[in-house]
Structures are given as structure tokens and as C-alpha cells.
């Protein structure tokens, strides 16, 4: 068992998304749907072979891809695969915001070992921010899947949504330092 390096992990995580984009360009959405299902299974098998571990988020995403992909192919209806991002973002939002409503920061459970000294208040703020971000992403996907032609929706899904997520993550990175809670006091005159 060997831990994957950052670039390899990135490639395994984003590989199926790129397969989806390329397959859509070559053969359309139904070919892309079948291709992403296979690519996701291969990525999961590779992760298991390499690390003997598959993250819960990857498993949940794979199940949703498989179910919604199968419905898309069986019923020959693009709606199902286009709803997949809405469902995943909605699931993340419900878990994060529902946890907060119950007084728990599930984000802290996932990332807490990486940032052990972060105060509880910051974990709550981060969890709220991410929960609301996922609600917003649900809205973006719902509008996009209804108004964009399929190729434009695929481009948004493959490029726009991940870039928005990366930019949002970068905007939240400042909150991951224990010092973030202590705002500097302005000098008195």
C-alpha cells in the first residue's frame, strides 16, 4: 500500500470528469455518461489498489453517478445525468447545514486532523460557508441544466463548477489558521 502523491491524487479525482468532457465532444452525452461510469469505477479501483482506501465522498459520488447514469442510458433521458450535480451538492449542503443545526461540524470531522488547533467557532463558520456554497451550486446547476444546451452545460460542469469550487476553497483558506479568529484591533487615536 502506497499513498498517492498530490498530482496523482488530483489526476485520479479529476480523470473521470475529463473523460466525461472528451467523450461528450466525441460521441455526445450518452457516450459521455457511459464513459464517466467506467472511468469512475477505474479510478475507485486504482485508489483501492494504491491506498486500500476510498473516501466516503468518492463512494457517494460513484453511487450517484452509477444510478443516475444508468437511468440516463436506460431511459435515454439527459435529465438524470444533468441532475446528478444538483443531488450531490444538495447532499453535501444537507449534511453540513443539518449537522450545524444539530450542533455538529461535519467539516471538522473530515478536516480536523489537518488543522487541529482551529477554534470551534471557525469550524462552525467554515461549515456554514461551505453549506451555503453548496446550496448556491445547486441553484447554478439547476438553472444551467434548464437553460443551457447540453454541450454548454457539460462545459460548465467540467470547467466552471470545479473552478468555482477551487476559488471558493481558496477564499476560505484564510479561515483555516488559528489566528483567523483574532482580528487585529485598530489603533486608537
Secondary structure by P-SEA (a helix, b strand, c coil): cccccaaaaaaaaaaaaaaaaaaaacccaaaaaaaaaaaaaaaaaaaaaacccccaaaaaaaaaaaaaaaaaaaacccccccaaaaaaaaaaaaaaaaaaaacccccccccccccccccaaaaaaaaaaaaaaaaaaaaaaaaaaacccaaaaaaaaacaaaaaaaaaaaaaccccccccccccccccc
